[in-house]
Amino acid sequence: MPASAYLAGPMVAMLTIAVLVVVLHRGLQRDVETPAPIAPTPDDYGLLASAAVVRTLADAALIREHLHSAGIRATLATAPDGRIRVLVFTDEVNRARRVVGETR
């Protein structure tokens, strides 16, 4: 067997490593023009919106159960001012506010 046959394997391995180094180096570089991520504000709940804001946990639990009985998914969150927010998905917020308004 010629000596060049023994060099083919290591050459392929070195070429593969070199390609991986170049691809990873370019992929992991931070783009200078990419802005830093914006930190969420304390009252930012993403896909959720406030249907009601109450002072006590008991009131919030009652509202949440009433919304569940109306077929609206709801959850609770404590706002920075200490009040309890009843949160629903934004596409159901108007309906949830109507349901909450009927209970008052």
N, C-alpha and C positions, 0 to 999 in steps of 0.2 A: 504494500500500500504506500502511495506517495506521502511525503511529509506534509503536503498542503492539505490532505484530508484530515489530519489531526489538528490543523489550525482553524478549520471551518467552524467547529462548535464554539470555541472561545470567541471568535470574531462575531458570530451571530449574537452571543450573549452580551458582549460589550456594546454592540450596535443597539440592541434592545434596551439596555440600561441607559445609553446616551439619549435615545428617543424619549424614554420615560422621564429623565431628568429635565429635558427641554419642555415637555408637555406640562409636568408638574410645576416647574418654575413659572411658566406663563399663566397657568391656571390659578396659582396661589398668590400671584402679585396683586396687591391692592391697587385698584384704579384710582388715580389722583382725582378724577372728576366725580367720583361717587360720593354723594353727601353722606354725612353721618346719620344714622337712624334717629328719628324724632322720638323723644321720650314721651310716653303717654301722660296725660294730665290725670290727676287723682279722680276726676269725675268721668273719665273715659272708660266705658264698659264695652267697647268694641261693637259687636253686633246687637247688643242689648240696649234698650232705652228705658227710662223710668216711666212706669205707669202710675205710680203713686209714691209719695214720700210721707212717712208717718214718724211719730216720736217713739213709739214703743214697739217692741218685738212682737207682743201679743196682737196688736192691731195689724202689723205686717203679715203675720201668720194667717190671720183671718182673711185678709185680702187675697193672699196667695191661694188659700184653699178655695175661696169663692171663684177665683180665676180658673183654677184647675177644674172646678165643677162646670165651668162654662167652656171647657176644652182649650184653654189657653195655658201654655207652659209658662211658669213664672219661677223666679228665684229671688233671693234677698241679698242685699249688700248694705254694709254700713258706710255711710257717706263720711267725708272728712269732718263735717260739722256734728257728727254723732247721731244724726237721724237715720232711719232705716228706709232704704229704697226698695221698692218692688219692681223688679226688672223683667221685661218681656222682650221677645224679638221685635225688631223694628217694623216688620211687616204686620205685626199684630198689635202695635201700640195704640192705635186709634180705637180699635174694638175693645181693648183692655181698659182704656180710660173711660169708655162708655159704660162698661160693666161695673167698674169701680164707682163711677158717678151715680149709678142706680142704687148702690148700697148705702149711700150717705143720707 
